[in-house]
Amino acid sequence: RPATVSTAAASQESMIIDIGPALLRAKEAMSDGAGRDGSGSTQIERPAGPLTTSHPCVRHLDVCESRHCWRWVPDARLSALWGELTAEERARVVETHSGGQAVTRFCKEMATQVRLKDCRASDKAKKSLGAVFMLDQHSLSIYKEMFVVAVEQNVPLAINMQVIEAVDGVVQDFCAARRRHEGRELGYRDPRAFPEGSDLWVQYREREHVRLLWMSTMAKVFEIRLLELWEAHHGAEEREAAQQASLRAAMELLALEEGGEDGKGGGADGAAGGGASGSSGAGLKERRKRQKRRKREAAREALGEHKEAIRAAELRATSSRENGGDDIDAEFNRRVLEHLRTRAEEAKRNGPHSQTDRGNAILKTLCEKLKAQLEEEPSSGQ
């Protein structure tokens, strides 16, 4: 019996999964460059992990890897909206599966977004691995929760290759520990130990590259869904504010034009009363006329730009109607593009490493939660 107890203790010890090294690599890769010298221009060396090291065999993947990243840039209005939503509405935002099957809406949204991505991985890998990832609810759940935490706490979080590597490390460590526990180590090869440049290593890199593509796209789909809800709750208010701004611009232009006409009348009266002011008065009037003219031109330009934007929106609305949509669909598409473009510019200003210490702590918590889920599944099967 003591031997049995000691064997059980040894087996439990073998199941301990150390996620520290993987998370440390992720933290080093994602900590802000400004933390070193305050200038934000310091380059952070890429960690030499199995999924983040450079190699000629995967150079084609490096070209598009940075474009597959998703970043949550803190947005107070969307975070506040999330707090206002009911539990059902929140579940709807991050809905992917129902009854063990991927819901049709999620499949269509993912297909639409992935089709827009320029990925250098092979078409075969993108299609076959994409189907596998859609069924991998364990993998989806941790990235889904990353999105929820980012919006709920409104902290900068990123889904990039460093995060993919950290999560993959948790899964691989668990698989290795489980095989040791069950005595099935023979013939098992940890993909992280594949020789660099080998066919198996390249396949491993391509698989995780495609995982990054799908997981970051999933987060983008959730973000667009949240924007749809914001549009439904507050879109009418913003459209009315835009119309009011257009009306104010038109009124200002009219007031400037009327002021110009009054100036002309005043100039005529002054000429009839005699040339008491002389040439200096004439010069002052001329300067005022030029100033008013410039203001009118500026107002016309501003109003013209607004009208151009309205015409462009009408064209998009027409196109949307031809494809089965309406004016609201076209306006929403425009808002989504503006939102994503603004967030991309903000992320670019902050640099590629926008993760914070708080974000890394959240990532560590989620990885530990994933580890617990993996450990519970085999025991429940027994």
ABEGO torsion letter per residue (X at the ends): XAAAAAAAAAAAAAABBBAAAAAAAAAAAABBAAAAAGAGABBBBBBBBAAABBBAAAAAAAAAAAAABBBBBBBAAAAAAAAABBAAAAAAAABABBGGBBBAAAAAAAAAAAAABBBABBAAAAAAAAAAAAABAAAAAAAAAAAAAAAAAGBBBBBBAAAAAAAAAAAAAAAAAAAAAAGAABGBBBAAABBBGBAAAAAAAAAAAAAAAAAAAAAAAAAAAAAAAAAAAAAAAAAAAAAAAAAAAAAAAAAAAAAAAAAAAAAAAAAAAEBAAEAAAAAAAAAAAAAAAAAAAAAAAAAAAAAAAAAAAAAAAAAAAAAGBBAAAAAAAAAAAAAAAAAAAAAAAAEABABBAAAAAAAAAAAAAAAAAAAAAAAAAX
